[in-house]
Amino acid sequence: MPTTPAAVAPVAVAPSTPAIVHPVPPASAEPERWGRVDDDGTVYLRTEDGERVVGSWQAGAPAEGLAHFARRFDDLRTEVELLTSRLATGGGDPKHTLASARHLREGLAEAAVVGDVTGLASHLDSLVETARQAVEGAREAREANRTQAIARKEALVTEAEQLAGETTQWKHAGDRLKSMLDEWRGIRGIDRKTDEQLWKRFSRARDSFNRRRGSHFAELDRQRAAAKTRKEELVSLAESLTESTDWGATAARYKQLMADWKAAGRAPKDADDALWQKFRAAQETFFSHRSAVFSERDAEFAANAARKEELLAEAAKIDTSKPEQARAALRSIQERWEGAGKVPRERIRELEDRLRAVEERIRQGLDRQWRRSDPEADARVAQFRERVQQFEAQAAKARAAGDDRRAKQAESQAEQWREWLATAEKAVQR
């Protein structure tokens, strides 16, 4: 699922502070520096190109007239500074500032003022250029914002179309489309025609998703209704088996019913919970009955196992030194073992293995007893011992005669007969 980018914000362009060629001082501070009043009341402005008549003063002293026209310059200067400040701080519309600055600059040549008109003209030229750049920057910002806003809405349209055609995560996708709509409403700066085209695609995608989601849940309702009917049938079957005593077959049947229950799918929640309780109750009735019967049987089998433990203890005491009595005692134990009955399944192998071990011990004991009384075995032991003694004597005689070769040969033969003697003795002792 695509992530949600940050909302698109317009690109802000902060205009630069106009470059002031030189400070423009208030004319009222020293008006005589910038102009004069003739004897006939004509008011002149001094400029780089010479003097220019800006008005006439007949209402009082010449100094008062000069001050009057200087204050008019100060008013004009204040208006220019206000435009400059608003542009620098972003508080004014760059287009309005540009128009105002151009108007003031064009009228400056005919302005009826006394002051640093040349300096104010330079200042206005700088302000006009900066305002023009700010207007261009604002236009570029609007275009960048428009491009960015279109790209974001196109991304939202693409994501909405993917959700409409692919997802099955209905809750998540529904929430996502809602948040996308909120984001859509916050995106500004697109021309109406483009915005309407994008909105049509976005709206179609949302409608398509809603139709597909509606169809899904309608089908889900049909499936749940069918599951309810099927589970009602399974409950009836489960309840019909509760009194059965055919333990194995019925337990297998309940296992199959459980598999059928899982395969039936989900019914409406309330109905599903109620049907499950009834189905589970039927199972528990049967298995509780079976458990009670098995508990009684297990008690019987445990008693049988205890009886066989006693027989094993009795068998462990059989004396194999008396073969006939040992065989008779073992036969008696084996007969009583068969009559003792069944034991718990998990103990069958253990008890049978222990009985086999006892039987093998007794058999081996009887075999050893027989071998101890076997005259042929005793004769072989005596014969092997005699041969060992003969070769030892030959080795001693050869060594006394200084014949080391014959002594070693006789010792080697004696060692071989010792091994055979040891084997024969073990066979008699078993």
Order of alpha helices (4+ residues) and beta strands (2+ residues): beta-beta-beta-alpha-alpha-alpha-alpha-alpha-alpha-alpha-alpha-alpha-alpha-alpha
